[in-house]
Amino acid sequence: MSAHNEGATTQTTARHNPSNPWCDRLPPCTTTAQLAVIRLKNPLLPSQVAAVSHSSSRSESDPEKAQQFAGRLLRALNDGSLCLMASIGHRTGLFDALRDQPPLTSAEIADRAGLHERYVREWLGAMVTAAVVIVDPRTLRFSLPAEHAAFLTRAVAADNIAVFTQYIALLGSVEDDIVECFRNGGGVPYAKFPRFHAVMAEDSGQSVMSSLESHIIPLVPGLADRLTSGIRMLDVGCGRGRILIRLAEMYPGSSFVGMDLSNEAIQDARDEASSRGLGNLEFAAMDLSDFHEQAEPDSFDCITTFDAVHDQAQPLNVLKGIYRSLRSNGVYIMQDIKGSSHVYNNLEHPIGTFLYTVSCMHCMTVSLAQGGEGLGAMWGEEKTREYLERAGFRSVVKHELAHDIQNNWYVVGK
Ligand SMILES: C[S@@+](CC[C@H](N)C(=O)[O-])C[C@H]1O[C@@H](n2cnc3c(N)ncnc32)[C@H](O)[C@@H]1O
């Protein structure tokens, strides 16, 4: 049977190759037929997997598949470039300037956005060839179809995918440092990501703020009533604190505390809270690596982490601290990245490549830079449950919310 025969159905057990790192990550009894299905579902599965999977010698390369793969890579070149330009389109307000407009010239678009026409014209070139913006060749006027504006503009709140394209540019800015880490180990610290907290605040603006009242607080029956009557709530790894600020405005009878390592993010949170005249919340800049020892026991009725456990230096200590701080009838709401702890289970993940990349070039490396565990964003549901149990929690209920394909939502109790 050819090693590259996609139609292979022979039920031979794959030979284990301990020198191949991919081998460990496959299910122990993966057969040739199972691997053929895996490869069919994911044509980009590394060639090493195919090599591990077959006991027979390597066959000739299939020219048709090679051609398809080359086409796939060319599309990736264009799509990677589209992400960089979409990030610029978001930051400069170009997508917003095009929304609901009749066809406009590049000069009119530049004028509406307050930008230089020469740059806008080149950006339009990228957008037109990516089929995001439509050009009329007779008039050289450009338009953004409503169906595209529905995923690229600020007006659409949770559906604005342009927000996430900013991560590609942000990660590219530390490529040299990451290459050094591949060679010498260690990590890239938060200080090397000057725009991280701004982009993260926009990210959680989409996945959390847009749905706080409608979907997230209702995950815990009775929580809205308890917040109205007055409880104490803590957000761990709060970043710029926008979620807590919104909650403090919504529930003036409750009191809120936000904690985060970043002085810059905490200062931003304090400034925003004081500009809104809020007296029922406070923010503390602190390293939570020893939270299992520092946490004030039995002091909060509700604790939240919004994508803030996996990139901690010591995630288990943070979870143990949350356990310690939570009152016995309290609830812990944890938003964290959706996925499996096993790479072979993530082949059909809609944004798997994106999340492993963000993990490698941010979440994992910022933890390693603190001398931490380097868990990574794709630590997965299995490990999440294991860590929660090791921290002492006994009740874990997972929810998936339609607007948030990136995360699972766990409602956790003692
Ligand atoms: C992915 S961000 C999430 C921020 C925020 N929850 C949000 O949704 O916008 C993770 C946060 O964990 C914080 N963090 C990382 N390591 C930490 C540590 N050792 N102690 C406290 N906070 C830490 C970072 O500063 C960052 O704000």
The ligand as an SDF file (V2000), in Angstrom:
LIG
                    3D

 27 29  0  0  0  0  0  0  0  0999 V2000
   -4.7900   37.1090   27.8790 C   0  0  0  0  0  0  0  0  0  0  0  0
   -4.7200   38.4130   29.0100 S   0  0  0  0  0  0  0  0  0  0  0  0
   -6.4030   38.6080   29.5260 C   0  0  0  0  0  0  0  0  0  0  0  0
   -6.7210   39.9730   30.0630 C   0  0  0  0  0  0  0  0  0  0  0  0
   -8.1780   40.2490   30.4340 C   0  0  0  0  0  0  0  0  0  0  0  0
   -8.7350   39.2270   31.2920 N   0  0  0  0  0  0  0  0  0  0  0  0
   -9.0410   40.4380   29.2140 C   0  0  0  0  0  0  0  0  0  0  0  0
   -9.8570   39.5490   28.9040 O   0  0  0  0  0  0  0  0  0  0  0  0
   -8.9370   41.4640   28.5510 O   0  0  0  0  0  0  0  0  0  0  0  0
   -3.9470   37.6450   30.4020 C   0  0  0  0  0  0  0  0  0  0  0  0
   -3.6320   38.5820   31.5310 C   0  0  0  0  0  0  0  0  0  0  0  0
   -2.9160   37.8460   32.5430 O   0  0  0  0  0  0  0  0  0  0  0  0
   -1.9670   38.7210   33.1190 C   0  0  0  0  0  0  0  0  0  0  0  0
   -0.8700   37.9600   33.7530 N   0  0  0  0  0  0  0  0  0  0  0  0
    0.0700   37.2250   33.1270 C   0  0  0  0  0  0  0  0  0  0  0  0
    0.9490   36.7300   34.0340 N   0  0  0  0  0  0  0  0  0  0  0  0
    0.5460   37.1640   35.2550 C   0  0  0  0  0  0  0  0  0  0  0  0
    1.0430   37.0040   36.5730 C   0  0  0  0  0  0  0  0  0  0  0  0
    2.1350   36.2940   36.8330 N   0  0  0  0  0  0  0  0  0  0  0  0
    0.3680   37.5930   37.6100 N   0  0  0  0  0  0  0  0  0  0  0  0
   -0.7540   38.3240   37.3540 C   0  0  0  0  0  0  0  0  0  0  0  0
   -1.2720   38.5110   36.1150 N   0  0  0  0  0  0  0  0  0  0  0  0
   -0.6220   37.9470   35.0790 C   0  0  0  0  0  0  0  0  0  0  0  0
   -1.4900   39.5710   31.9510 C   0  0  0  0  0  0  0  0  0  0  0  0
   -0.9110   40.7970   32.3620 O   0  0  0  0  0  0  0  0  0  0  0  0
   -2.7610   39.7450   31.1300 C   0  0  0  0  0  0  0  0  0  0  0  0
   -3.4210   40.9470   31.4120 O   0  0  0  0  0  0  0  0  0  0  0  0
  1  2  1  0
  2  3  1  0
  2 10  1  0
  3  4  1  0
  4  5  1  0
  5  6  1  0
  5  7  1  0
  7  8  2  0
  7  9  1  0
 10 11  1  0
 11 12  1  0
 11 26  1  0
 12 13  1  0
 13 14  1  0
 13 24  1  0
 14 15  1  0
 14 23  1  0
 15 16  2  0
 16 17  1  0
 17 18  1  0
 17 23  2  0
 18 19  1  0
 18 20  2  0
 20 21  1  0
 21 22  2  0
 22 23  1  0
 24 25  1  0
 24 26  1  0
 26 27  1  0
M  CHG  2   2   1   9  -1
M  END
$$$$
